[in-house]
Amino acid sequence: MTQGGPLRQTELLAIYMFKEGFENWRFGSAAAIAWAMLLITLLMSSYLIFVMYRNAFVRSSAK
């Protein structure tokens, strides 16, 4: 709708990765962005799984 808005402020990281790879032909930069997104996702999901495990099993065994 806004094509990334003024100075690409509303552009998502996945859209930026796509544009970097397929519009600008910078596949190395697009691959680096993809790896960074994967690392961020893995860190966030592992923390969430840890918290859910702690709430489900550690606190229930203390009762």
CHARMM internal coordinates of N, CA and C (Angstrom, degrees):
IC EDIT
DIST 1 N 1 CA 1.4304
DIST 1 CA 1 C 1.5277
ANGL 1 N 1 CA 1 C 110.77
DIST 1 C 2 N 1.3350
ANGL 1 CA 1 C 2 N 116.60
DIHE 1 N 1 CA 1 C 2 N -47.64
DIST 2 N 2 CA 1.4644
ANGL 1 C 2 N 2 CA 119.25
DIHE 1 CA 1 C 2 N 2 CA -179.84
DIST 2 CA 2 C 1.5236
ANGL 2 N 2 CA 2 C 111.90
DIHE 1 C 2 N 2 CA 2 C -102.66
DIST 2 C 3 N 1.3363
ANGL 2 CA 2 C 3 N 117.39
DIHE 2 N 2 CA 2 C 3 N 0.11
DIST 3 N 3 CA 1.4695
ANGL 2 C 3 N 3 CA 122.37
DIHE 2 CA 2 C 3 N 3 CA -176.89
DIST 3 CA 3 C 1.5275
ANGL 3 N 3 CA 3 C 111.68
DIHE 2 C 3 N 3 CA 3 C 56.08
DIST 3 C 4 N 1.3141
ANGL 3 CA 3 C 4 N 116.57
DIHE 3 N 3 CA 3 C 4 N 38.89
DIST 4 N 4 CA 1.4580
ANGL 3 C 4 N 4 CA 121.05
DIHE 3 CA 3 C 4 N 4 CA 179.90
DIST 4 CA 4 C 1.5067
ANGL 4 N 4 CA 4 C 113.93
DIHE 3 C 4 N 4 CA 4 C 94.29
DIST 4 C 5 N 1.3075
ANGL 4 CA 4 C 5 N 116.96
DIHE 4 N 4 CA 4 C 5 N -5.59
DIST 5 N 5 CA 1.4634
ANGL 4 C 5 N 5 CA 120.58
DIHE 4 CA 4 C 5 N 5 CA 177.05
DIST 5 CA 5 C 1.5137
ANGL 5 N 5 CA 5 C 112.52
DIHE 4 C 5 N 5 CA 5 C 73.12
DIST 5 C 6 N 1.3157
ANGL 5 CA 5 C 6 N 116.39
DIHE 5 N 5 CA 5 C 6 N -173.45
DIST 6 N 6 CA 1.4577
ANGL 5 C 6 N 6 CA 119.06
DIHE 5 CA 5 C 6 N 6 CA 177.29
DIST 6 CA 6 C 1.5307
ANGL 6 N 6 CA 6 C 110.19
DIHE 5 C 6 N 6 CA 6 C -68.86
DIST 6 C 7 N 1.3041
ANGL 6 CA 6 C 7 N 116.64
DIHE 6 N 6 CA 6 C 7 N 127.63
DIST 7 N 7 CA 1.4642
ANGL 6 C 7 N 7 CA 124.00
DIHE 6 CA 6 C 7 N 7 CA -179.52
DIST 7 CA 7 C 1.5300
ANGL 7 N 7 CA 7 C 112.64
DIHE 6 C 7 N 7 CA 7 C 56.61
DIST 7 C 8 N 1.3153
ANGL 7 CA 7 C 8 N 117.94
DIHE 7 N 7 CA 7 C 8 N 32.37
DIST 8 N 8 CA 1.4763
ANGL 7 C 8 N 8 CA 125.97
DIHE 7 CA 7 C 8 N 8 CA 176.52
DIST 8 CA 8 C 1.5267
ANGL 8 N 8 CA 8 C 112.63
DIHE 7 C 8 N 8 CA 8 C 56.07
DIST 8 C 9 N 1.3322
ANGL 8 CA 8 C 9 N 117.49
DIHE 8 N 8 CA 8 C 9 N 36.46
DIST 9 N 9 CA 1.4580
ANGL 8 C 9 N 9 CA 121.18
DIHE 8 CA 8 C 9 N 9 CA -178.05
DIST 9 CA 9 C 1.5177
ANGL 9 N 9 CA 9 C 112.70
DIHE 8 C 9 N 9 CA 9 C -73.20
DIST 9 C 10 N 1.3260
ANGL 9 CA 9 C 10 N 118.70
DIHE 9 N 9 CA 9 C 10 N -26.62
DIST 10 N 10 CA 1.4636
ANGL 9 C 10 N 10 CA 120.18
DIHE 9 CA 9 C 10 N 10 CA -177.64
DIST 10 CA 10 C 1.5252
ANGL 10 N 10 CA 10 C 112.29
DIHE 9 C 10 N 10 CA 10 C -103.61
DIST 10 C 11 N 1.3140
ANGL 10 CA 10 C 11 N 117.49
DIHE 10 N 10 CA 10 C 11 N 10.92
DIST 11 N 11 CA 1.4605
ANGL 10 C 11 N 11 CA 120.78
DIHE 10 CA 10 C 11 N 11 CA -178.66
DIST 11 CA 11 C 1.5266
ANGL 11 N 11 CA 11 C 109.97
DIHE 10 C 11 N 11 CA 11 C -80.73
DIST 11 C 12 N 1.3094
ANGL 11 CA 11 C 12 N 117.21
DIHE 11 N 11 CA 11 C 12 N 130.53
DIST 12 N 12 CA 1.4545
ANGL 11 C 12 N 12 CA 121.90
DIHE 11 CA 11 C 12 N 12 CA 178.76
DIST 12 CA 12 C 1.5202
ANGL 12 N 12 CA 12 C 110.14
DIHE 11 C 12 N 12 CA 12 C -76.13
DIST 12 C 13 N 1.3203
ANGL 12 CA 12 C 13 N 116.07
DIHE 12 N 12 CA 12 C 13 N 157.96
DIST 13 N 13 CA 1.4537
ANGL 12 C 13 N 13 CA 120.39
DIHE 12 CA 12 C 13 N 13 CA -178.65
DIST 13 CA 13 C 1.5247
ANGL 13 N 13 CA 13 C 111.48
DIHE 12 C 13 N 13 CA 13 C -65.40
DIST 13 C 14 N 1.3159
ANGL 13 CA 13 C 14 N 117.76
DIHE 13 N 13 CA 13 C 14 N -36.67
DIST 14 N 14 CA 1.4640
ANGL 13 C 14 N 14 CA 120.66
DIHE 13 CA 13 C 14 N 14 CA 178.82
DIST 14 CA 14 C 1.5292
ANGL 14 N 14 CA 14 C 111.39
DIHE 13 C 14 N 14 CA 14 C -67.11
DIST 14 C 15 N 1.3172
ANGL 14 CA 14 C 15 N 117.42
DIHE 14 N 14 CA 14 C 15 N -37.85
DIST 15 N 15 CA 1.4657
ANGL 14 C 15 N 15 CA 120.86
DIHE 14 CA 14 C 15 N 15 CA 177.42
DIST 15 CA 15 C 1.5262
ANGL 15 N 15 CA 15 C 109.43
DIHE 14 C 15 N 15 CA 15 C -68.17
DIST 15 C 16 N 1.3266
ANGL 15 CA 15 C 16 N 116.95
DIHE 15 N 15 CA 15 C 16 N -40.23
DIST 16 N 16 CA 1.4632
ANGL 15 C 16 N 16 CA 120.51
DIHE 15 CA 15 C 16 N 16 CA 177.28
DIST 16 CA 16 C 1.5276
ANGL 16 N 16 CA 16 C 110.43
DIHE 15 C 16 N 16 CA 16 C -61.69
DIST 16 C 17 N 1.3297
ANGL 16 CA 16 C 17 N 117.16
DIHE 16 N 16 CA 16 C 17 N -41.16
DIST 17 N 17 CA 1.4516
ANGL 16 C 17 N 17 CA 121.36
DIHE 16 CA 16 C 17 N 17 CA 178.49
DIST 17 CA 17 C 1.5240
ANGL 17 N 17 CA 17 C 110.87
DIHE 16 C 17 N 17 CA 17 C -62.41
DIST 17 C 18 N 1.3185
ANGL 17 CA 17 C 18 N 117.44
DIHE 17 N 17 CA 17 C 18 N -44.06
DIST 18 N 18 CA 1.4602
ANGL 17 C 18 N 18 CA 121.33
DIHE 17 CA 17 C 18 N 18 CA 178.74
DIST 18 CA 18 C 1.5227
ANGL 18 N 18 CA 18 C 111.18
DIHE 17 C 18 N 18 CA 18 C -62.03
DIST 18 C 19 N 1.3216
ANGL 18 CA 18 C 19 N 116.06
DIHE 18 N 18 CA 18 C 19 N -46.63
DIST 19 N 19 CA 1.4695
ANGL 18 C 19 N 19 CA 119.69
DIHE 18 CA 18 C 19 N 19 CA 179.99
DIST 19 CA 19 C 1.5215
ANGL 19 N 19 CA 19 C 111.60
DIHE 18 C 19 N 19 CA 19 C -64.47
DIST 19 C 20 N 1.3118
ANGL 19 CA 19 C 20 N 116.45
DIHE 19 N 19 CA 19 C 20 N -38.66
DIST 20 N 20 CA 1.4636
ANGL 19 C 20 N 20 CA 120.45
DIHE 19 CA 19 C 20 N 20 CA 179.90
DIST 20 CA 20 C 1.5305
ANGL 20 N 20 CA 20 C 110.71
DIHE 19 C 20 N 20 CA 20 C -63.88
DIST 20 C 21 N 1.3165
ANGL 20 CA 20 C 21 N 116.69
DIHE 20 N 20 CA 20 C 21 N -39.03
DIST 21 N 21 CA 1.4539
ANGL 20 C 21 N 21 CA 120.04
DIHE 20 CA 20 C 21 N 21 CA -177.17
DIST 21 CA 21 C 1.5091
ANGL 21 N 21 CA 21 C 114.06
DIHE 20 C 21 N 21 CA 21 C -81.19
DIST 21 C 22 N 1.3225
ANGL 21 CA 21 C 22 N 117.70
DIHE 21 N 21 CA 21 C 22 N -44.46
DIST 22 N 22 CA 1.4561
ANGL 21 C 22 N 22 CA 119.84
DIHE 21 CA 21 C 22 N 22 CA -169.36
DIST 22 CA 22 C 1.5191
ANGL 22 N 22 CA 22 C 114.98
DIHE 21 C 22 N 22 CA 22 C -105.23
DIST 22 C 23 N 1.3124
ANGL 22 CA 22 C 23 N 118.22
DIHE 22 N 22 CA 22 C 23 N -18.82
DIST 23 N 23 CA 1.4586
ANGL 22 C 23 N 23 CA 119.28
DIHE 22 CA 22 C 23 N 23 CA 175.47
DIST 23 CA 23 C 1.5252
ANGL 23 N 23 CA 23 C 111.07
DIHE 22 C 23 N 23 CA 23 C -98.19
DIST 23 C 24 N 1.3343
ANGL 23 CA 23 C 24 N 116.54
DIHE 23 N 23 CA 23 C 24 N -37.19
DIST 24 N 24 CA 1.4591
ANGL 23 C 24 N 24 CA 120.72
DIHE 23 CA 23 C 24 N 24 CA -178.20
DIST 24 CA 24 C 1.5254
ANGL 24 N 24 CA 24 C 112.99
DIHE 23 C 24 N 24 CA 24 C -98.79
DIST 24 C 25 N 1.3331
ANGL 24 CA 24 C 25 N 117.71
DIHE 24 N 24 CA 24 C 25 N -5.67
DIST 25 N 25 CA 1.4670
ANGL 24 C 25 N 25 CA 124.25
DIHE 24 CA 24 C 25 N 25 CA 178.92
DIST 25 CA 25 C 1.5234
ANGL 25 N 25 CA 25 C 112.08
DIHE 24 C 25 N 25 CA 25 C 59.01
DIST 25 C 26 N 1.3278
ANGL 25 CA 25 C 26 N 116.42
DIHE 25 N 25 CA 25 C 26 N 37.10
DIST 26 N 26 CA 1.4700
ANGL 25 C 26 N 26 CA 121.96
DIHE 25 CA 25 C 26 N 26 CA 176.70
DIST 26 CA 26 C 1.5263
ANGL 26 N 26 CA 26 C 107.97
DIHE 25 C 26 N 26 CA 26 C -110.83
DIST 26 C 27 N 1.3261
ANGL 26 CA 26 C 27 N 114.98
DIHE 26 N 26 CA 26 C 27 N 79.66
DIST 27 N 27 CA 1.4593
ANGL 26 C 27 N 27 CA 119.88
DIHE 26 CA 26 C 27 N 27 CA -174.77
DIST 27 CA 27 C 1.5267
ANGL 27 N 27 CA 27 C 112.28
DIHE 26 C 27 N 27 CA 27 C -71.38
DIST 27 C 28 N 1.3180
ANGL 27 CA 27 C 28 N 117.93
DIHE 27 N 27 CA 27 C 28 N -29.21
DIST 28 N 28 CA 1.4628
ANGL 27 C 28 N 28 CA 120.64
DIHE 27 CA 27 C 28 N 28 CA 176.96
DIST 28 CA 28 C 1.5142
ANGL 28 N 28 CA 28 C 111.89
DIHE 27 C 28 N 28 CA 28 C -65.52
DIST 28 C 29 N 1.3216
ANGL 28 CA 28 C 29 N 116.33
DIHE 28 N 28 CA 28 C 29 N -43.73
DIST 29 N 29 CA 1.4707
ANGL 28 C 29 N 29 CA 120.08
DIHE 28 CA 28 C 29 N 29 CA 178.07
DIST 29 CA 29 C 1.5266
ANGL 29 N 29 CA 29 C 110.54
DIHE 28 C 29 N 29 CA 29 C -65.91
DIST 29 C 30 N 1.3211
ANGL 29 CA 29 C 30 N 116.39
DIHE 29 N 29 CA 29 C 30 N -40.62
DIST 30 N 30 CA 1.4661
ANGL 29 C 30 N 30 CA 120.02
DIHE 29 CA 29 C 30 N 30 CA 178.64
DIST 30 CA 30 C 1.5261
ANGL 30 N 30 CA 30 C 111.21
DIHE 29 C 30 N 30 CA 30 C -63.45
DIST 30 C 31 N 1.3269
ANGL 30 CA 30 C 31 N 116.53
DIHE 30 N 30 CA 30 C 31 N -39.24
DIST 31 N 31 CA 1.4646
ANGL 30 C 31 N 31 CA 120.02
DIHE 30 CA 30 C 31 N 31 CA 178.26
DIST 31 CA 31 C 1.5302
ANGL 31 N 31 CA 31 C 110.91
DIHE 30 C 31 N 31 CA 31 C -67.11
DIST 31 C 32 N 1.3208
ANGL 31 CA 31 C 32 N 117.23
DIHE 31 N 31 CA 31 C 32 N -38.45
DIST 32 N 32 CA 1.4698
ANGL 31 C 32 N 32 CA 120.25
DIHE 31 CA 31 C 32 N 32 CA 178.06
DIST 32 CA 32 C 1.5231
ANGL 32 N 32 CA 32 C 110.98
DIHE 31 C 32 N 32 CA 32 C -65.19
DIST 32 C 33 N 1.3283
ANGL 32 CA 32 C 33 N 116.86
DIHE 32 N 32 CA 32 C 33 N -39.68
DIST 33 N 33 CA 1.4646
ANGL 32 C 33 N 33 CA 120.73
DIHE 32 CA 32 C 33 N 33 CA 177.39
DIST 33 CA 33 C 1.5243
ANGL 33 N 33 CA 33 C 110.00
DIHE 32 C 33 N 33 CA 33 C -64.27
DIST 33 C 34 N 1.3321
ANGL 33 CA 33 C 34 N 116.42
DIHE 33 N 33 CA 33 C 34 N -40.80
DIST 34 N 34 CA 1.4687
ANGL 33 C 34 N 34 CA 120.27
DIHE 33 CA 33 C 34 N 34 CA 179.48
DIST 34 CA 34 C 1.5257
ANGL 34 N 34 CA 34 C 110.94
DIHE 33 C 34 N 34 CA 34 C -63.53
DIST 34 C 35 N 1.3348
ANGL 34 CA 34 C 35 N 117.39
DIHE 34 N 34 CA 34 C 35 N -41.23
DIST 35 N 35 CA 1.4645
ANGL 34 C 35 N 35 CA 120.10
DIHE 34 CA 34 C 35 N 35 CA 178.32
DIST 35 CA 35 C 1.5264
ANGL 35 N 35 CA 35 C 111.21
DIHE 34 C 35 N 35 CA 35 C -65.66
DIST 35 C 36 N 1.3230
ANGL 35 CA 35 C 36 N 116.85
DIHE 35 N 35 CA 35 C 36 N -39.12
DIST 36 N 36 CA 1.4650
ANGL 35 C 36 N 36 CA 119.91
DIHE 35 CA 35 C 36 N 36 CA 177.62
DIST 36 CA 36 C 1.5236
ANGL 36 N 36 CA 36 C 110.81
DIHE 35 C 36 N 36 CA 36 C -64.35
DIST 36 C 37 N 1.3274
ANGL 36 CA 36 C 37 N 116.69
DIHE 36 N 36 CA 36 C 37 N -41.63
DIST 37 N 37 CA 1.4603
ANGL 36 C 37 N 37 CA 120.06
DIHE 36 CA 36 C 37 N 37 CA 177.71
DIST 37 CA 37 C 1.5260
ANGL 37 N 37 CA 37 C 111.05
DIHE 36 C 37 N 37 CA 37 C -63.34
DIST 37 C 38 N 1.3336
ANGL 37 CA 37 C 38 N 117.21
DIHE 37 N 37 CA 37 C 38 N -39.64
DIST 38 N 38 CA 1.4613
ANGL 37 C 38 N 38 CA 121.20
DIHE 37 CA 37 C 38 N 38 CA 178.10
DIST 38 CA 38 C 1.5239
ANGL 38 N 38 CA 38 C 110.85
DIHE 37 C 38 N 38 CA 38 C -64.10
DIST 38 C 39 N 1.3170
ANGL 38 CA 38 C 39 N 117.36
DIHE 38 N 38 CA 38 C 39 N -43.90
DIST 39 N 39 CA 1.4613
ANGL 38 C 39 N 39 CA 121.13
DIHE 38 CA 38 C 39 N 39 CA 179.68
DIST 39 CA 39 C 1.5245
ANGL 39 N 39 CA 39 C 111.61
DIHE 38 C 39 N 39 CA 39 C -63.13
DIST 39 C 40 N 1.3222
ANGL 39 CA 39 C 40 N 116.69
DIHE 39 N 39 CA 39 C 40 N -44.32
DIST 40 N 40 CA 1.4659
ANGL 39 C 40 N 40 CA 120.81
DIHE 39 CA 39 C 40 N 40 CA 178.37
DIST 40 CA 40 C 1.5256
ANGL 40 N 40 CA 40 C 110.77
DIHE 39 C 40 N 40 CA 40 C -62.00
DIST 40 C 41 N 1.3259
ANGL 40 CA 40 C 41 N 116.49
DIHE 40 N 40 CA 40 C 41 N -42.86
DIST 41 N 41 CA 1.4651
ANGL 40 C 41 N 41 CA 120.91
DIHE 40 CA 40 C 41 N 41 CA 179.52
DIST 41 CA 41 C 1.5226
ANGL 41 N 41 CA 41 C 111.46
DIHE 40 C 41 N 41 CA 41 C -64.72
DIST 41 C 42 N 1.3263
ANGL 41 CA 41 C 42 N 117.20
DIHE 41 N 41 CA 41 C 42 N -42.12
DIST 42 N 42 CA 1.4650
ANGL 41 C 42 N 42 CA 120.25
DIHE 41 CA 41 C 42 N 42 CA 178.61
DIST 42 CA 42 C 1.5231
ANGL 42 N 42 CA 42 C 111.79
DIHE 41 C 42 N 42 CA 42 C -64.47
DIST 42 C 43 N 1.3212
ANGL 42 CA 42 C 43 N 117.23
DIHE 42 N 42 CA 42 C 43 N -41.88
DIST 43 N 43 CA 1.4684
ANGL 42 C 43 N 43 CA 119.96
DIHE 42 CA 42 C 43 N 43 CA 178.99
DIST 43 CA 43 C 1.5272
ANGL 43 N 43 CA 43 C 111.63
DIHE 42 C 43 N 43 CA 43 C -64.15
DIST 43 C 44 N 1.3212
ANGL 43 CA 43 C 44 N 116.21
DIHE 43 N 43 CA 43 C 44 N -44.92
DIST 44 N 44 CA 1.4651
ANGL 43 C 44 N 44 CA 119.58
DIHE 43 CA 43 C 44 N 44 CA -179.23
DIST 44 CA 44 C 1.5246
ANGL 44 N 44 CA 44 C 111.57
DIHE 43 C 44 N 44 CA 44 C -66.80
DIST 44 C 45 N 1.3283
ANGL 44 CA 44 C 45 N 117.57
DIHE 44 N 44 CA 44 C 45 N -41.63
DIST 45 N 45 CA 1.4610
ANGL 44 C 45 N 45 CA 119.42
DIHE 44 CA 44 C 45 N 45 CA -178.55
DIST 45 CA 45 C 1.5235
ANGL 45 N 45 CA 45 C 111.79
DIHE 44 C 45 N 45 CA 45 C -71.35
DIST 45 C 46 N 1.3352
ANGL 45 CA 45 C 46 N 118.10
DIHE 45 N 45 CA 45 C 46 N -35.20
DIST 46 N 46 CA 1.4635
ANGL 45 C 46 N 46 CA 119.10
DIHE 45 CA 45 C 46 N 46 CA 177.95
DIST 46 CA 46 C 1.5265
ANGL 46 N 46 CA 46 C 110.93
DIHE 45 C 46 N 46 CA 46 C -67.20
DIST 46 C 47 N 1.3288
ANGL 46 CA 46 C 47 N 117.26
DIHE 46 N 46 CA 46 C 47 N -37.12
DIST 47 N 47 CA 1.4639
ANGL 46 C 47 N 47 CA 119.90
DIHE 46 CA 46 C 47 N 47 CA 175.70
DIST 47 CA 47 C 1.5333
ANGL 47 N 47 CA 47 C 110.52
DIHE 46 C 47 N 47 CA 47 C -64.54
DIST 47 C 48 N 1.3110
ANGL 47 CA 47 C 48 N 117.19
DIHE 47 N 47 CA 47 C 48 N -42.52
DIST 48 N 48 CA 1.4610
ANGL 47 C 48 N 48 CA 120.88
DIHE 47 CA 47 C 48 N 48 CA 179.72
DIST 48 CA 48 C 1.5239
ANGL 48 N 48 CA 48 C 111.22
DIHE 47 C 48 N 48 CA 48 C -64.11
DIST 48 C 49 N 1.3256
ANGL 48 CA 48 C 49 N 117.51
DIHE 48 N 48 CA 48 C 49 N -41.70
DIST 49 N 49 CA 1.4642
ANGL 48 C 49 N 49 CA 121.06
DIHE 48 CA 48 C 49 N 49 CA 178.01
DIST 49 CA 49 C 1.5228
ANGL 49 N 49 CA 49 C 109.86
DIHE 48 C 49 N 49 CA 49 C -64.54
DIST 49 C 50 N 1.3244
ANGL 49 CA 49 C 50 N 117.95
DIHE 49 N 49 CA 49 C 50 N -40.41
DIST 50 N 50 CA 1.4620
ANGL 49 C 50 N 50 CA 121.54
DIHE 49 CA 49 C 50 N 50 CA 177.74
DIST 50 CA 50 C 1.5252
ANGL 50 N 50 CA 50 C 111.22
DIHE 49 C 50 N 50 CA 50 C -60.75
DIST 50 C 51 N 1.3140
ANGL 50 CA 50 C 51 N 117.60
DIHE 50 N 50 CA 50 C 51 N -46.09
DIST 51 N 51 CA 1.4643
ANGL 50 C 51 N 51 CA 121.69
DIHE 50 CA 50 C 51 N 51 CA -179.66
DIST 51 CA 51 C 1.5280
ANGL 51 N 51 CA 51 C 110.35
DIHE 50 C 51 N 51 CA 51 C -65.01
DIST 51 C 52 N 1.3185
ANGL 51 CA 51 C 52 N 116.98
DIHE 51 N 51 CA 51 C 52 N -43.04
DIST 52 N 52 CA 1.4682
ANGL 51 C 52 N 52 CA 119.82
DIHE 51 CA 51 C 52 N 52 CA 179.30
DIST 52 CA 52 C 1.5192
ANGL 52 N 52 CA 52 C 111.04
DIHE 51 C 52 N 52 CA 52 C -64.55
DIST 52 C 53 N 1.3310
ANGL 52 CA 52 C 53 N 118.03
DIHE 52 N 52 CA 52 C 53 N -40.27
DIST 53 N 53 CA 1.4588
ANGL 52 C 53 N 53 CA 121.53
DIHE 52 CA 52 C 53 N 53 CA 178.03
DIST 53 CA 53 C 1.5200
ANGL 53 N 53 CA 53 C 110.96
DIHE 52 C 53 N 53 CA 53 C -63.59
DIST 53 C 54 N 1.3361
ANGL 53 CA 53 C 54 N 115.44
DIHE 53 N 53 CA 53 C 54 N -44.22
DIST 54 N 54 CA 1.4633
ANGL 53 C 54 N 54 CA 119.86
DIHE 53 CA 53 C 54 N 54 CA -179.64
DIST 54 CA 54 C 1.5246
ANGL 54 N 54 CA 54 C 110.89
DIHE 53 C 54 N 54 CA 54 C -62.75
DIST 54 C 55 N 1.3287
ANGL 54 CA 54 C 55 N 117.27
DIHE 54 N 54 CA 54 C 55 N -41.86
DIST 55 N 55 CA 1.4640
ANGL 54 C 55 N 55 CA 120.22
DIHE 54 CA 54 C 55 N 55 CA -179.70
DIST 55 CA 55 C 1.5167
ANGL 55 N 55 CA 55 C 112.14
DIHE 54 C 55 N 55 CA 55 C -70.47
DIST 55 C 56 N 1.3220
ANGL 55 CA 55 C 56 N 118.35
DIHE 55 N 55 CA 55 C 56 N -32.37
DIST 56 N 56 CA 1.4529
ANGL 55 C 56 N 56 CA 120.98
DIHE 55 CA 55 C 56 N 56 CA -175.88
DIST 56 CA 56 C 1.5216
ANGL 56 N 56 CA 56 C 112.41
DIHE 55 C 56 N 56 CA 56 C -81.77
DIST 56 C 57 N 1.3350
ANGL 56 CA 56 C 57 N 118.55
DIHE 56 N 56 CA 56 C 57 N -39.70
DIST 57 N 57 CA 1.4477
ANGL 56 C 57 N 57 CA 119.35
DIHE 56 CA 56 C 57 N 57 CA -171.27
DIST 57 CA 57 C 1.5266
ANGL 57 N 57 CA 57 C 114.06
DIHE 56 C 57 N 57 CA 57 C -111.20
DIST 57 C 58 N 1.2756
ANGL 57 CA 57 C 58 N 118.61
DIHE 57 N 57 CA 57 C 58 N -39.30
DIST 58 N 58 CA 1.4617
ANGL 57 C 58 N 58 CA 119.98
DIHE 57 CA 57 C 58 N 58 CA -175.71
DIST 58 CA 58 C 1.5074
ANGL 58 N 58 CA 58 C 111.13
DIHE 57 C 58 N 58 CA 58 C -72.46
DIST 58 C 59 N 1.3045
ANGL 58 CA 58 C 59 N 118.23
DIHE 58 N 58 CA 58 C 59 N -45.47
DIST 59 N 59 CA 1.4601
ANGL 58 C 59 N 59 CA 120.93
DIHE 58 CA 58 C 59 N 59 CA -179.62
DIST 59 CA 59 C 1.5208
ANGL 59 N 59 CA 59 C 112.15
DIHE 58 C 59 N 59 CA 59 C -74.16
DIST 59 C 60 N 1.3336
ANGL 59 CA 59 C 60 N 118.59
DIHE 59 N 59 CA 59 C 60 N -31.04
DIST 60 N 60 CA 1.4700
ANGL 59 C 60 N 60 CA 119.88
DIHE 59 CA 59 C 60 N 60 CA -179.36
DIST 60 CA 60 C 1.5246
ANGL 60 N 60 CA 60 C 111.09
DIHE 59 C 60 N 60 CA 60 C -73.61
DIST 60 C 61 N 1.3411
ANGL 60 CA 60 C 61 N 118.48
DIHE 60 N 60 CA 60 C 61 N -27.19
DIST 61 N 61 CA 1.4622
ANGL 60 C 61 N 61 CA 120.31
DIHE 60 CA 60 C 61 N 61 CA 178.72
DIST 61 CA 61 C 1.5216
ANGL 61 N 61 CA 61 C 111.57
DIHE 60 C 61 N 61 CA 61 C -78.64
DIST 61 C 62 N 1.3166
ANGL 61 CA 61 C 62 N 118.50
DIHE 61 N 61 CA 61 C 62 N -17.54
DIST 62 N 62 CA 1.4665
ANGL 61 C 62 N 62 CA 121.87
DIHE 61 CA 61 C 62 N 62 CA 179.46
DIST 62 CA 62 C 1.5238
ANGL 62 N 62 CA 62 C 112.42
DIHE 61 C 62 N 62 CA 62 C -78.02
DIST 62 C 63 N 1.3223
ANGL 62 CA 62 C 63 N 117.83
DIHE 62 N 62 CA 62 C 63 N -15.86
DIST 63 N 63 CA 1.4627
ANGL 62 C 63 N 63 CA 121.56
DIHE 62 CA 62 C 63 N 63 CA -177.22
DIST 63 CA 63 C 1.4988
ANGL 63 N 63 CA 63 C 112.58
DIHE 62 C 63 N 63 CA 63 C -73.28
END
COOR INIT
IC SEED 1 N 1 CA 1 C
IC BUILD
